[in-house]
Amino acid sequence: NAGVTQTPKFQVLKTGQSMTLQCAQDMNHNSMYWYRQDPGMGLRLIYYSASEGTTDKGEVPNGYNVSRLNKREFSLRLESAAPSQTSVYFCASSEGRQRGYNEQFFGPGTRLTVL
Amino acid sequence: SQKIEQNSEALNIQEGKTATLTCNYTNYSPAYLQWYRQDPGRGPVFLLLIRENEKEKRKERLKVTFDTTLKQSLFHITASQPADSATYLCAPLVYSGNTPLVFGKGTRLSVIA
């Protein structure tokens, strides 16, 4: 099992460009999450999906959109990138529908720089 | 608002000693608390989950305590090794409702040989 995979690993964008970060899990998990991690700020939840077909905002959703394409895949889209979105993005999944009850499995991260 | 504080950004400890990391939370009544390890350039990895009705949980050289009165969790690594050097994150979790998941900022542990 690959666990949680993310693409791309690195990305450099110019201000105003758009892009989609891809995430997939092969553990048949119900819940999936997108976080960003910045120095001194810790992990912050952007969006999550408790189950296929549902998505909810987390702590810092502004400037992002998500799509739960199917049970395996959860993508994060930046419509118009801004320098403040320079960060490391992590996707995670967990078995349970109950948010946070089960351990989360994290992907390797995408390092995004917006110039 | 909910707040989590991990006692220090960095902790240096001599190999063989016990490392103790602190996680304090406010405006929370977590039903569970999780601890994760994160190595540089990698995603966090789950270590332990402790429930509010459990005072202590152990896994090999790791021990976690959960004091709901003090609103605090302690994470201990006994007989620490250089390979234990990493950042450790705590995440108190509310069982239900719309409260977002909140992670602490982490404590970077360095075990010196």
Interface residues (C-beta under 8 A of the other chain):
Chain A: V4 Y33 Y35 G40 M41 G42 L43 R44 L45 Y48 D56 G58 E59 F90 A92 Q98 R99 G100 Y101 E103 Q104 F105 F106 G107 P108 G109
Chain B: Y32 Q34 Y36 G41 R42 G43 P44 V45 F46 L49 L89 A91 L93 V94 Y95 S96 N98 P100 L101 V102 F103 G104 K105 G106
